[in-house]
Structure formats: C-alpha cells, structure tokens
Amino acid sequence: MEQNLQPTLVTFLLDETGSMGVISKGTVSGFNEYIQTLKAKKAPITFGLARFSTIKYVPAEYQPLDKVTELKDYDPQG
C-alpha cells in the first residue's frame, strides 16, 4: 500500500546582521549543504527562506524544495 505523504514545511531564518560577516562563507556553505541534505531525502518538502538584518526583514516565500537553488547572494550588514 502506497502512502500519500504530506509535505514537510521547512522555514530557514537567515541572519544577515553585521556580526555574521566573519562567518559568511561558512554560512553559505552550511546553507547549501543543508539544502542538498534535504533534497537527498527525496521527501515532499516545501521550503521557505526568511532573512533579517538590523535594517530589514524579508519574509519567507514558500516553494517546493526542488525549486530551491543554492545561496549566492549573502551580504551580512547592519
């Protein structure tokens, strides 16, 4: 019997404050590895990325995990 799995909802909150500048490369690497780990599960996952800094908050926009791309535009500031 095949089960219809409900999608798992994942929200990733990305800190873009100035204090993250010293670990920005590690943050990008860690995020991208996390996405690849989720994709390897081949489970139905809906993913949203929210971002915040001292000057802005960008709420998550959700999409199927297979539409999520690697993090490239990460510029901590504020």
All heavy atoms as a GROMACS GRO file, in nm:
protein
  610
    1MET      N    1   0.083  -0.117   0.000
    1MET     CA    2   0.000   0.000   0.000
    1MET      C    3   0.089   0.125   0.000
    1MET      O    4   0.178   0.140   0.082
    1MET     CB    5  -0.090  -0.001   0.123
    1MET     CG    6  -0.177   0.123   0.130
    1MET     SD    7  -0.261   0.150   0.288
    1MET     CE    8  -0.357   0.005   0.311
    2GLU      N    9   0.064   0.215  -0.092
    2GLU     CA   10   0.143   0.338  -0.102
    2GLU      C   11   0.078   0.448  -0.019
    2GLU      O   12  -0.043   0.466  -0.023
    2GLU     CB   13   0.150   0.382  -0.249
    2GLU     CG   14   0.243   0.497  -0.271
    2GLU     CD   15   0.256   0.530  -0.418
    2GLU    OE1   16   0.276   0.439  -0.498
    2GLU    OE2   17   0.245   0.649  -0.450
    3GLN      N   18   0.160   0.519   0.055
    3GLN     CA   19   0.109   0.629   0.136
    3GLN      C   20   0.124   0.760   0.062
    3GLN      O   21   0.223   0.783  -0.008
    3GLN     CB   22   0.187   0.640   0.267
    3GLN     CG   23   0.163   0.528   0.363
    3GLN     CD   24   0.243   0.550   0.489
    3GLN    OE1   25   0.358   0.588   0.486
    3GLN    NE2   26   0.179   0.525   0.603
    4ASN      N   27   0.027   0.847   0.078
    4ASN     CA   28   0.041   0.984   0.029
    4ASN      C   29   0.098   1.067   0.143
    4ASN      O   30   0.030   1.093   0.241
    4ASN     CB   31  -0.094   1.041  -0.014
    4ASN     CG   32  -0.143   0.980  -0.143
    4ASN    OD1   33  -0.064   0.924  -0.217
    4ASN    ND2   34  -0.270   0.993  -0.170
    5LEU      N   35   0.223   1.104   0.129
    5LEU     CA   36   0.289   1.181   0.234
    5LEU      C   37   0.253   1.329   0.222
    5LEU      O   38   0.255   1.385   0.113
    5LEU     CB   39   0.440   1.165   0.225
    5LEU     CG   40   0.494   1.024   0.245
    5LEU    CD1   41   0.645   1.023   0.221
    5LEU    CD2   42   0.463   0.975   0.384
    6GLN      N   43   0.223   1.390   0.333
    6GLN     CA   44   0.202   1.534   0.337
    6GLN      C   45   0.338   1.603   0.331
    6GLN      O   46   0.433   1.554   0.391
    6GLN     CB   47   0.128   1.574   0.465
    6GLN     CG   48  -0.013   1.524   0.473
    6GLN     CD   49  -0.101   1.590   0.368
    6GLN    OE1   50  -0.089   1.708   0.340
    6GLN    NE2   51  -0.188   1.511   0.309
    7PRO      N   52   0.347   1.713   0.259
    7PRO     CA   53   0.477   1.782   0.255
    7PRO      C   54   0.519   1.831   0.393
    7PRO      O   55   0.436   1.871   0.473
    7PRO     CB   56   0.452   1.901   0.163
    7PRO     CG   57   0.325   1.873   0.092
    7PRO     CD   58   0.247   1.778   0.177
    8THR      N   59   0.646   1.824   0.418
    8THR     CA   60   0.703   1.882   0.538
    8THR      C   61   0.731   2.029   0.507
    8THR      O   62   0.783   2.062   0.401
    8THR     CB   63   0.836   1.812   0.574
    8THR    OG1   64   0.807   1.674   0.600
    8THR    CG2   65   0.901   1.874   0.695
    9LEU      N   66   0.696   2.116   0.598
    9LEU     CA   67   0.720   2.260   0.582
    9LEU      C   68   0.846   2.296   0.657
    9LEU      O   69   0.856   2.275   0.778
    9LEU     CB   70   0.602   2.340   0.636
    9LEU     CG   71   0.611   2.491   0.621
    9LEU    CD1   72   0.614   2.531   0.474
    9LEU    CD2   73   0.494   2.557   0.692
   10VAL      N   74   0.946   2.348   0.584
   10VAL     CA   75   1.072   2.390   0.645
   10VAL      C   76   1.087   2.541   0.624
   10VAL      O   77   1.075   2.591   0.512
   10VAL     CB   78   1.192   2.318   0.579
   10VAL    CG1   79   1.323   2.372   0.633
   10VAL    CG2   80   1.183   2.168   0.601
   11THR      N   81   1.111   2.613   0.733
   11THR     CA   82   1.140   2.756   0.726
   11THR      C   83   1.282   2.777   0.777
   11THR      O   84   1.315   2.736   0.888
   11THR     CB   85   1.043   2.838   0.812
   11THR    OG1   86   0.909   2.809   0.771
   11THR    CG2   87   1.069   2.987   0.797
   12PHE      N   88   1.363   2.841   0.695
   12PHE     CA   89   1.502   2.870   0.732
   12PHE      C   90   1.510   3.020   0.757
   12PHE      O   91   1.475   3.100   0.670
   12PHE     CB   92   1.595   2.830   0.617
   12PHE     CG   93   1.740   2.826   0.654
   12PHE    CD1   94   1.801   2.705   0.685
   12PHE    CD2   95   1.816   2.942   0.660
   12PHE    CE1   96   1.935   2.700   0.718
   12PHE    CE2   97   1.950   2.938   0.693
   12PHE     CZ   98   2.010   2.817   0.722
   13LEU      N   99   1.555   3.060   0.874
   13LEU     CA  100   1.570   3.201   0.911
   13LEU      C  101   1.717   3.237   0.902
   13LEU      O  102   1.799   3.187   0.979
   13LEU     CB  103   1.515   3.225   1.052
   13LEU     CG  104   1.518   3.368   1.102
   13LEU    CD1  105   1.438   3.460   1.010
   13LEU    CD2  106   1.463   3.374   1.244
   14LEU      N  107   1.750   3.323   0.807
   14LEU     CA  108   1.890   3.358   0.779
   14LEU      C  109   1.924   3.494   0.840
   14LEU      O  110   1.865   3.596   0.807
   14LEU     CB  111   1.911   3.362   0.627
   14LEU     CG  112   2.052   3.388   0.579
   14LEU    CD1  113   2.148   3.279   0.628
   14LEU    CD2  114   2.055   3.394   0.427
   15ASP      N  115   2.021   3.492   0.928
   15ASP     CA  116   2.071   3.613   0.995
   15ASP      C  117   2.168   3.684   0.901
   15ASP      O  118   2.270   3.629   0.862
   15ASP     CB  119   2.142   3.570   1.124
   15ASP     CG  120   2.196   3.686   1.206
   15ASP    OD1  121   2.200   3.801   1.155
   15ASP    OD2  122   2.236   3.662   1.321
   16GLU      N  123   2.134   3.807   0.864
   16GLU     CA  124   2.221   3.887   0.777
   16GLU      C  125   2.274   4.011   0.849
   16GLU      O  126   2.309   4.110   0.786
   16GLU     CB  127   2.146   3.928   0.650
   16GLU     CG  128   2.110   3.811   0.562
   16GLU     CD  129   2.042   3.852   0.433
   16GLU    OE1  130   1.975   3.957   0.430
   16GLU    OE2  131   2.056   3.779   0.334
   17THR      N  132   2.282   4.004   0.982
   17THR     CA  133   2.336   4.116   1.056
   17THR      C  134   2.487   4.123   1.038
   17THR      O  135   2.551   4.026   0.998
   17THR     CB  136   2.302   4.106   1.207
   17THR    OG1  137   2.357   3.984   1.258
   17THR    CG2  138   2.152   4.110   1.232
   18GLY      N  139   2.543   4.237   1.068
   18GLY     CA  140   2.686   4.259   1.050
   18GLY      C  141   2.775   4.160   1.121
   18GLY      O  142   2.883   4.125   1.074
   19SER      N  143   2.730   4.109   1.235
   19SER     CA  144   2.812   4.015   1.310
   19SER      C  145   2.834   3.883   1.235
   19SER      O  146   2.925   3.808   1.268
   19SER     CB  147   2.748   3.984   1.446
   19SER     OG  148   2.622   3.922   1.429
   20MET      N  149   2.756   3.857   1.133
   20MET     CA  150   2.770   3.734   1.055
   20MET      C  151   2.880   3.745   0.948
   20MET      O  152   2.915   3.646   0.885
   20MET     CB  153   2.637   3.698   0.988
   20MET     CG  154   2.526   3.665   1.085
   20MET     SD  155   2.558   3.519   1.184
   20MET     CE  156   2.538   3.392   1.060
   21GLY      N  157   2.933   3.865   0.931
   21GLY     CA  158   3.035   3.886   0.828
   21GLY      C  159   3.156   3.796   0.840
   21GLY      O  160   3.207   3.748   0.740
   22VAL      N  161   3.199   3.770   0.961
   22VAL     CA  162   3.319   3.688   0.980
   22VAL      C  163   3.297   3.540   0.949
   22VAL      O  164   3.393   3.467   0.930
   22VAL     CB  165   3.377   3.703   1.124
   22VAL    CG1  166   3.424   3.845   1.148
   22VAL    CG2  167   3.276   3.661   1.228
   23ILE      N  168   3.172   3.499   0.942
   23ILE     CA  169   3.142   3.358   0.910
   23ILE      C  170   3.053   3.347   0.786
   23ILE      O  171   2.983   3.247   0.769
   23ILE     CB  172   3.077   3.285   1.030
   23ILE    CG1  173   2.949   3.354   1.075
   23ILE    CG2  174   3.176   3.270   1.144
   23ILE    CD1  175   2.868   3.273   1.175
   24SER      N  176   3.060   3.446   0.699
   24SER     CA  177   2.971   3.446   0.584
   24SER      C  178   2.994   3.328   0.489
   24SER      O  179   2.899   3.266   0.441
   24SER     CB  180   2.979   3.578   0.507
   24SER     OG  181   3.109   3.599   0.457
   25LYS      N  182   3.120   3.293   0.464
   25LYS     CA  183   3.148   3.179   0.376
   25LYS      C  184   3.096   3.048   0.436
   25LYS      O  185   3.040   2.965   0.367
   25LYS     CB  186   3.297   3.168   0.346
   25LYS     CG  187   3.347   3.275   0.253
   25LYS     CD  188   3.494   3.259   0.221
   25LYS     CE  189   3.541   3.371   0.130
   25LYS     NZ  190   3.683   3.361   0.099
   26GLY      N  191   3.116   3.031   0.566
   26GLY     CA  192   3.067   2.912   0.633
   26GLY      C  193   2.914   2.906   0.635
   26GLY      O  194   2.856   2.798   0.625
   27THR      N  195   2.851   3.022   0.647
   27THR     CA  196   2.705   3.027   0.645
   27THR      C  197   2.651   2.984   0.510
   27THR      O  198   2.558   2.904   0.502
   27THR     CB  199   2.656   3.170   0.679
   27THR    OG1  200   2.706   3.205   0.810
   27THR    CG2  201   2.505   3.179   0.678
   28VAL      N  202   2.710   3.035   0.403
   28VAL     CA  203   2.668   2.997   0.267
   28VAL      C  204   2.690   2.848   0.246
   28VAL      O  205   2.601   2.776   0.197
   28VAL     CB  206   2.743   3.080   0.161
   28VAL    CG1  207   2.720   3.025   0.021
   28VAL    CG2  208   2.702   3.226   0.168
   29SER      N  209   2.806   2.799   0.284
   29SER     CA  210   2.838   2.658   0.269
   29SER      C  211   2.741   2.571   0.348
   29SER      O  212   2.689   2.470   0.298
   29SER     CB  213   2.982   2.632   0.314
   29SER     OG  214   3.011   2.496   0.310
   30GLY      N  215   2.714   2.609   0.472
   30GLY     CA  216   2.624   2.533   0.557
   30GLY      C  217   2.482   2.531   0.504
   30GLY      O  218   2.415   2.427   0.505
   31PHE      N  219   2.435   2.646   0.456
   31PHE     CA  220   2.301   2.652   0.397
   31PHE      C  221   2.291   2.559   0.277
   31PHE      O  222   2.198   2.480   0.265
   31PHE     CB  223   2.267   2.796   0.356
   31PHE     CG  224   2.134   2.807   0.287
   31PHE    CD1  225   2.019   2.826   0.360
   31PHE    CD2  226   2.124   2.797   0.149
   31PHE    CE1  227   1.894   2.836   0.296
   31PHE    CE2  228   2.001   2.806   0.084
   31PHE     CZ  229   1.886   2.825   0.158
   32ASN      N  230   2.388   2.569   0.187
   32ASN     CA  231   2.384   2.488   0.065
   32ASN      C  232   2.394   2.339   0.095
   32ASN      O  233   2.326   2.257   0.032
   32ASN     CB  234   2.493   2.533  -0.033
   32ASN     CG  235   2.465   2.672  -0.088
   32ASN    OD1  236   2.351   2.718  -0.091
   32ASN    ND2  237   2.569   2.741  -0.130
   33GLU      N  238   2.474   2.302   0.192
   33GLU     CA  239   2.483   2.161   0.233
   33GLU      C  240   2.350   2.113   0.292
   33GLU      O  241   2.307   2.000   0.266
   33GLU     CB  242   2.596   2.142   0.335
   33GLU     CG  243   2.734   2.152   0.275
   33GLU     CD  244   2.844   2.143   0.378
   33GLU    OE1  245   2.822   2.080   0.484
   33GLU    OE2  246   2.952   2.199   0.353
   34TYR      N  247   2.286   2.199   0.369
   34TYR     CA  248   2.157   2.165   0.427
   34TYR      C  249   2.052   2.140   0.318
   34TYR      O  250   1.977   2.041   0.323
   34TYR     CB  251   2.111   2.276   0.522
   34TYR     CG  252   1.978   2.252   0.587
   34TYR    CD1  253   1.956   2.142   0.669
   34TYR    CD2  254   1.872   2.340   0.567
   34TYR    CE1  255   1.833   2.120   0.729
   34TYR    CE2  256   1.749   2.319   0.627
   34TYR     CZ  257   1.731   2.209   0.707
   34TYR     OH  258   1.609   2.186   0.766
   35ILE      N  259   2.050   2.225   0.217
   35ILE     CA  260   1.956   2.208   0.106
   35ILE      C  261   1.983   2.075   0.035
   35ILE      O  262   1.889   2.000   0.004
   35ILE     CB  263   1.964   2.326   0.008
   35ILE    CG1  264   1.918   2.456   0.074
   35ILE    CG2  265   1.883   2.299  -0.120
   35ILE    CD1  266   1.776   2.454   0.127
   36GLN      N  267   2.109   2.045   0.011
   36GLN     CA  268   2.143   1.919  -0.056
   36GLN      C  269   2.103   1.798   0.029
   36GLN      O  270   2.056   1.696  -0.025
   36GLN     CB  271   2.293   1.914  -0.090
   36GLN     CG  272   2.334   2.014  -0.196
   36GLN     CD  273   2.250   2.003  -0.323
   36GLN    OE1  274   2.222   1.895  -0.372
   36GLN    NE2  275   2.208   2.117  -0.375
   37THR      N  276   2.118   1.808   0.160
   37THR     CA  277   2.078   1.700   0.250
   37THR      C  278   1.927   1.679   0.244
   37THR      O  279   1.880   1.565   0.238
   37THR     CB  280   2.120   1.732   0.395
   37THR    OG1  281   2.262   1.744   0.400
   37THR    CG2  282   2.076   1.624   0.492
   38LEU      N  283   1.851   1.788   0.244
   38LEU     CA  284   1.706   1.776   0.233
   38LEU      C  285   1.666   1.715   0.100
   38LEU      O  286   1.578   1.628   0.094
   38LEU     CB  287   1.639   1.914   0.248
   38LEU     CG  288   1.643   1.979   0.386
   38LEU    CD1  289   1.580   2.117   0.380
   38LEU    CD2  290   1.573   1.892   0.489
   39LYS      N  291   1.730   1.758  -0.008
   39LYS     CA  292   1.696   1.706  -0.140
   39LYS      C  293   1.728   1.557  -0.151
   39LYS      O  294   1.656   1.483  -0.220
   39LYS     CB  295   1.769   1.784  -0.249
   39LYS     CG  296   1.711   1.923  -0.270
   39LYS     CD  297   1.782   1.998  -0.382
   39LYS     CE  298   1.716   2.132  -0.407
   39LYS     NZ  299   1.780   2.206  -0.518
   40ALA      N  300   1.832   1.512  -0.085
   40ALA     CA  301   1.870   1.372  -0.090
   40ALA      C  302   1.764   1.281  -0.025
   40ALA      O  303   1.756   1.163  -0.056
   40ALA     CB  304   2.005   1.351  -0.021
   41LYS      N  305   1.683   1.336   0.064
   41LYS     CA  306   1.579   1.258   0.131
   41LYS      C  307   1.468   1.218   0.035
   41LYS      O  308   1.394   1.125   0.061
   41LYS     CB  309   1.521   1.336   0.249
   41LYS     CG  310   1.620   1.359   0.360
   41LYS     CD  311   1.555   1.434   0.473
   41LYS     CE  312   1.654   1.468   0.581
   41LYS     NZ  313   1.690   1.355   0.665
   42LYS      N  314   1.456   1.292  -0.075
   42LYS     CA  315   1.352   1.265  -0.175
   42LYS      C  316   1.213   1.258  -0.113
   42LYS      O  317   1.129   1.178  -0.153
   42LYS     CB  318   1.386   1.140  -0.254
   42LYS     CG  319   1.520   1.149  -0.324
   42LYS     CD  320   1.529   1.058  -0.440
   42LYS     CE  321   1.664   1.063  -0.507
   42LYS     NZ  322   1.702   1.182  -0.569
   43ALA      N  323   1.190   1.342  -0.016
   43ALA     CA  324   1.060   1.352   0.051
   43ALA      C  325   0.991   1.480   0.005
   43ALA      O  326   1.059   1.574  -0.038
   43ALA     CB  327   1.080   1.354   0.203
   44PRO      N  328   0.859   1.485   0.014
   44PRO     CA  329   0.790   1.608  -0.024
   44PRO      C  330   0.815   1.717   0.081
   44PRO      O  331   0.770   1.706   0.195
   44PRO     CB  332   0.643   1.567  -0.028
   44PRO     CG  333   0.633   1.448   0.060
   44PRO     CD  334   0.767   1.380   0.054
   45ILE      N  335   0.889   1.818   0.041
   45ILE     CA  336   0.924   1.927   0.132
   45ILE      C  337   0.892   2.060   0.066
   45ILE      O  338   0.926   2.083  -0.051
   45ILE     CB  339   1.074   1.923   0.168
   45ILE    CG1  340   1.106   1.794   0.246
   45ILE    CG2  341   1.115   2.045   0.250
   45ILE    CD1  342   1.254   1.773   0.274
   46THR      N  343   0.826   2.147   0.141
   46THR     CA  344   0.802   2.284   0.099
   46THR      C  345   0.897   2.369   0.182
   46THR      O  346   0.902   2.357   0.304
   46THR     CB  347   0.655   2.324   0.123
   46THR    OG1  348   0.572   2.237   0.047
   46THR    CG2  349   0.631   2.468   0.080
   47PHE      N  350   0.972   2.456   0.115
   47PHE     CA  351   1.081   2.529   0.180
   47PHE      C  352   1.060   2.680   0.167
   47PHE      O  353   1.021   2.730   0.062
   47PHE     CB  354   1.214   2.491   0.114
   47PHE     CG  355   1.334   2.550   0.180
   47PHE    CD1  356   1.394   2.486   0.287
   47PHE    CD2  357   1.387   2.671   0.136
   47PHE    CE1  358   1.505   2.541   0.350
   47PHE    CE2  359   1.499   2.726   0.198
   47PHE     CZ  360   1.557   2.661   0.305
   48GLY      N  361   1.090   2.751   0.274
   48GLY     CA  362   1.084   2.896   0.274
   48GLY      C  363   1.208   2.954   0.340
   48GLY      O  364   1.256   2.902   0.440
   49LEU      N  365   1.260   3.060   0.281
   49LEU     CA  366   1.378   3.128   0.335
   49LEU      C  367   1.338   3.269   0.377
   49LEU      O  368   1.297   3.351   0.293
   49LEU     CB  369   1.489   3.135   0.230
   49LEU     CG  370   1.612   3.218   0.266
   49LEU    CD1  371   1.682   3.161   0.389
   49LEU    CD2  372   1.708   3.224   0.147
   50ALA      N  373   1.348   3.298   0.506
   50ALA     CA  374   1.326   3.433   0.559
   50ALA      C  375   1.462   3.491   0.595
   50ALA      O  376   1.552   3.418   0.637
   50ALA     CB  377   1.236   3.428   0.681
   51ARG      N  378   1.478   3.622   0.575
   51ARG     CA  379   1.605   3.688   0.604
   51ARG      C  380   1.581   3.809   0.694
   51ARG      O  381   1.480   3.877   0.679
   51ARG     CB  382   1.670   3.738   0.475
   51ARG     CG  383   1.701   3.630   0.375
   51ARG     CD  384   1.739   3.693   0.242
   51ARG     NE  385   1.774   3.593   0.143
   51ARG     CZ  386   1.892   3.588   0.081
   51ARG    NH1  387   1.985   3.675   0.105
   51ARG    NH2  388   1.915   3.493  -0.006
   52PHE      N  389   1.677   3.834   0.782
   52PHE     CA  390   1.667   3.955   0.864
   52PHE      C  391   1.804   4.016   0.887
   52PHE      O  392   1.906   3.946   0.886
   52PHE     CB  393   1.598   3.926   0.998
   52PHE     CG  394   1.685   3.852   1.096
   52PHE    CD1  395   1.759   3.920   1.191
   52PHE    CD2  396   1.693   3.713   1.094
   52PHE    CE1  397   1.840   3.852   1.282
   52PHE    CE2  398   1.772   3.644   1.184
   52PHE     CZ  399   1.846   3.714   1.278
   53SER      N  400   1.805   4.146   0.906
   53SER     CA  401   1.925   4.219   0.948
   53SER      C  402   1.876   4.331   1.038
   53SER      O  403   1.757   4.338   1.071
   53SER     CB  404   2.002   4.274   0.828
   53SER     OG  405   1.932   4.380   0.768
   54THR      N  406   1.966   4.420   1.074
   54THR     CA  407   1.924   4.532   1.159
   54THR      C  408   1.843   4.635   1.081
   54THR      O  409   1.778   4.720   1.141
   54THR     CB  410   2.046   4.601   1.223
   54THR    OG1  411   2.136   4.638   1.119
   54THR    CG2  412   2.115   4.509   1.321
   55ILE      N  413   1.843   4.626   0.948
   55ILE     CA  414   1.772   4.725   0.866
   55ILE      C  415   1.655   4.668   0.787
   55ILE      O  416   1.579   4.744   0.728
   55ILE     CB  417   1.868   4.798   0.770
   55ILE    CG1  418   1.943   4.698   0.682
   55ILE    CG2  419   1.965   4.886   0.847
   55ILE    CD1  420   2.034   4.761   0.578
   56LYS      N  421   1.637   4.535   0.786
   56LYS     CA  422   1.527   4.480   0.706
   56LYS      C  423   1.487   4.341   0.755
   56LYS      O  424   1.562   4.273   0.825
   56LYS     CB  425   1.567   4.470   0.559
   56LYS     CG  426   1.676   4.367   0.534
   56LYS     CD  427   1.711   4.354   0.388
   56LYS     CE  428   1.823   4.251   0.377
   56LYS     NZ  429   1.875   4.234   0.248
   57TYR      N  430   1.367   4.304   0.715
   57TYR     CA  431   1.317   4.167   0.733
   57TYR      C  432   1.250   4.127   0.603
   57TYR      O  433   1.166   4.202   0.551
   57TYR     CB  434   1.217   4.159   0.848
   57TYR     CG  435   1.151   4.023   0.856
   57TYR    CD1  436   1.221   3.913   0.904
   57TYR    CD2  437   1.021   4.005   0.812
   57TYR    CE1  438   1.163   3.787   0.908
   57TYR    CE2  439   0.962   3.879   0.817
   57TYR     CZ  440   1.032   3.772   0.864
   57TYR     OH  441   0.976   3.648   0.868
   58VAL      N  442   1.289   4.015   0.548
   58VAL     CA  443   1.228   3.963   0.426
   58VAL      C  444   1.158   3.832   0.462
   58VAL      O  445   1.225   3.734   0.496
   58VAL     CB  446   1.334   3.939   0.315
   58VAL    CG1  447   1.269   3.884   0.190
   58VAL    CG2  448   1.412   4.066   0.286
   59PRO      N  449   1.023   3.833   0.459
   59PRO     CA  450   0.952   3.711   0.497
   59PRO      C  451   0.974   3.598   0.397
   59PRO      O  452   1.010   3.622   0.280
   59PRO     CB  453   0.806   3.754   0.499
   59PRO     CG  454   0.800   3.878   0.418
   59PRO     CD  455   0.935   3.941   0.421
   60ALA      N  456   0.953   3.478   0.442
   60ALA     CA  457   0.972   3.360   0.358
   60ALA      C  458   0.866   3.352   0.248
   60ALA      O  459   0.750   3.382   0.272
   60ALA     CB  460   0.968   3.234   0.443
   61GLU      N  461   0.911   3.312   0.131
   61GLU     CA  462   0.822   3.275   0.022
   61GLU      C  463   0.843   3.125   0.003
   61GLU      O  464   0.955   3.082  -0.021
   61GLU     CB  465   0.855   3.352  -0.105
   61GLU     CG  466   0.823   3.499  -0.095
   61GLU     CD  467   0.845   3.574  -0.225
   61GLU    OE1  468   0.844   3.510  -0.332
   61GLU    OE2  469   0.863   3.695  -0.217
   62TYR      N  470   0.737   3.050   0.012
   62TYR     CA  471   0.747   2.904   0.011
   62TYR      C  472   0.736   2.848  -0.130
   62TYR      O  473   0.660   2.899  -0.212
   62TYR     CB  474   0.641   2.843   0.103
   62TYR     CG  475   0.670   2.875   0.247
   62TYR    CD1  476   0.619   2.990   0.307
   62TYR    CD2  477   0.751   2.792   0.322
   62TYR    CE1  478   0.649   3.020   0.438
   62TYR    CE2  479   0.780   2.821   0.454
   62TYR     CZ  480   0.729   2.935   0.511
   62TYR     OH  481   0.760   2.965   0.641
   63GLN      N  482   0.814   2.742  -0.152
   63GLN     CA  483   0.812   2.673  -0.280
   63GLN      C  484   0.856   2.529  -0.260
   63GLN      O  485   0.919   2.496  -0.160
   63GLN     CB  486   0.903   2.745  -0.379
   63GLN     CG  487   1.048   2.753  -0.336
   63GLN     CD  488   1.130   2.839  -0.430
   63GLN    OE1  489   1.094   2.860  -0.544
   63GLN    NE2  490   1.242   2.889  -0.383
   64PRO      N  491   0.826   2.444  -0.358
   64PRO     CA  492   0.874   2.305  -0.347
   64PRO      C  493   1.027   2.303  -0.341
   64PRO      O  494   1.094   2.384  -0.406
   64PRO     CB  495   0.824   2.239  -0.475
   64PRO     CG  496   0.713   2.326  -0.524
   64PRO     CD  497   0.747   2.465  -0.478
   65LEU      N  498   1.080   2.211  -0.265
   65LEU     CA  499   1.225   2.204  -0.244
   65LEU      C  500   1.302   2.192  -0.375
   65LEU      O  501   1.411   2.248  -0.388
   65LEU     CB  502   1.259   2.088  -0.151
   65LEU     CG  503   1.406   2.075  -0.113
   65LEU    CD1  504   1.453   2.198  -0.035
   65LEU    CD2  505   1.428   1.949  -0.033
   66ASP      N  506   1.247   2.123  -0.473
   66ASP     CA  507   1.321   2.106  -0.598
   66ASP      C  508   1.338   2.237  -0.675
   66ASP      O  509   1.419   2.246  -0.766
   66ASP     CB  510   1.258   1.999  -0.687
   66ASP     CG  511   1.117   2.032  -0.732
   66ASP    OD1  512   1.055   2.127  -0.679
   66ASP    OD2  513   1.066   1.960  -0.820
   67LYS      N  514   1.267   2.342  -0.636
   67LYS     CA  515   1.282   2.474  -0.698
   67LYS      C  516   1.384   2.562  -0.625
   67LYS      O  517   1.419   2.670  -0.671
   67LYS     CB  518   1.148   2.548  -0.701
   67LYS     CG  519   1.038   2.473  -0.770
   67LYS     CD  520   1.050   2.487  -0.918
   67LYS     CE  521   0.925   2.426  -0.981
   67LYS     NZ  522   0.947   2.377  -1.113
   68VAL      N  523   1.430   2.518  -0.508
   68VAL     CA  524   1.523   2.596  -0.426
   68VAL      C  525   1.663   2.583  -0.485
   68VAL      O  526   1.709   2.473  -0.515
   68VAL     CB  527   1.521   2.548  -0.280
   68VAL    CG1  528   1.624   2.621  -0.196
   68VAL    CG2  529   1.381   2.566  -0.221
   69THR      N  530   1.730   2.698  -0.500
   69THR     CA  531   1.866   2.700  -0.554
   69THR      C  532   1.965   2.730  -0.443
   69THR      O  533   1.928   2.771  -0.334
   69THR     CB  534   1.880   2.804  -0.666
   69THR    OG1  535   1.848   2.934  -0.612
   69THR    CG2  536   1.786   2.774  -0.782
   70GLU      N  537   2.092   2.715  -0.475
   70GLU     CA  538   2.197   2.744  -0.378
   70GLU      C  539   2.195   2.892  -0.339
   70GLU      O  540   2.156   2.978  -0.418
   70GLU     CB  541   2.333   2.710  -0.436
   70GLU     CG  542   2.359   2.563  -0.448
   70GLU     CD  543   2.503   2.533  -0.482
   70GLU    OE1  544   2.575   2.622  -0.532
   70GLU    OE2  545   2.545   2.419  -0.457
   71LEU      N  546   2.240   2.918  -0.219
   71LEU     CA  547   2.252   3.054  -0.170
   71LEU      C  548   2.376   3.118  -0.232
   71LEU      O  549   2.486   3.063  -0.223
   71LEU     CB  550   2.265   3.053  -0.017
   71LEU     CG  551   2.273   3.188   0.053
   71LEU    CD1  552   2.144   3.267   0.031
   71LEU    CD2  553   2.298   3.168   0.201
   72LYS      N  554   2.357   3.231  -0.297
   72LYS     CA  555   2.469   3.302  -0.360
   72LYS      C  556   2.474   3.448  -0.316
   72LYS      O  557   2.581   3.506  -0.307
   72LYS     CB  558   2.456   3.295  -0.512
   72LYS     CG  559   2.469   3.154  -0.565
   72LYS     CD  560   2.452   3.148  -0.713
   72LYS     CE  561   2.455   3.003  -0.758
   72LYS     NZ  562   2.415   2.986  -0.895
   73ASP      N  563   2.360   3.507  -0.290
   73ASP     CA  564   2.355   3.650  -0.255
   73ASP      C  565   2.344   3.670  -0.105
   73ASP      O  566   2.241   3.702  -0.052
   73ASP     CB  567   2.240   3.719  -0.328
   73ASP     CG  568   2.104   3.664  -0.290
   73ASP    OD1  569   2.096   3.545  -0.250
   73ASP    OD2  570   2.006   3.738  -0.297
   74TYR      N  571   2.455   3.648  -0.036
   74TYR     CA  572   2.458   3.664   0.109
   74TYR      C  573   2.558   3.774   0.142
   74TYR      O  574   2.678   3.760   0.121
   74TYR     CB  575   2.498   3.532   0.175
   74TYR     CG  576   2.497   3.538   0.326
   74TYR    CD1  577   2.379   3.556   0.396
   74TYR    CD2  578   2.615   3.525   0.397
   74TYR    CE1  579   2.378   3.562   0.533
   74TYR    CE2  580   2.613   3.530   0.536
   74TYR     CZ  581   2.495   3.548   0.603
   74TYR     OH  582   2.494   3.554   0.741
   75ASP      N  583   2.507   3.886   0.193
   75ASP     CA  584   2.590   4.002   0.223
   75ASP      C  585   2.551   4.058   0.360
   75ASP      O  586   2.471   4.152   0.368
   75ASP     CB  587   2.573   4.108   0.114
   75ASP     CG  588   2.664   4.227   0.132
   75ASP    OD1  589   2.772   4.212   0.194
   75ASP    OD2  590   2.628   4.336   0.084
   76PRO      N  591   2.603   4.000   0.468
   76PRO     CA  592   2.568   4.049   0.601
   76PRO      C  593   2.609   4.195   0.619
   76PRO      O  594   2.717   4.236   0.578
   76PRO     CB  595   2.648   3.960   0.695
   76PRO     CG  596   2.699   3.847   0.614
   76PRO     CD  597   2.699   3.892   0.472
   77GLN      N  598   2.518   4.271   0.679
   77GLN     CA  599   2.547   4.414   0.704
   77GLN      C  600   2.454   4.466   0.813
   77GLN      O  601   2.364   4.400   0.854
   77GLN     CB  602   2.528   4.494   0.576
   77GLN     CG  603   2.393   4.475   0.510
   77GLN     CD  604   2.385   4.543   0.378
   77GLN    OE1  605   2.405   4.663   0.372
   77GLN    NE2  606   2.358   4.469   0.273
   78GLY      N  607   2.477   4.587   0.852
   78GLY     CA  608   2.388   4.649   0.950
   78GLY      C  609   2.450   4.663   1.080
   78GLY      O  610   2.434   4.626   1.181
   0.00000   0.00000   0.00000
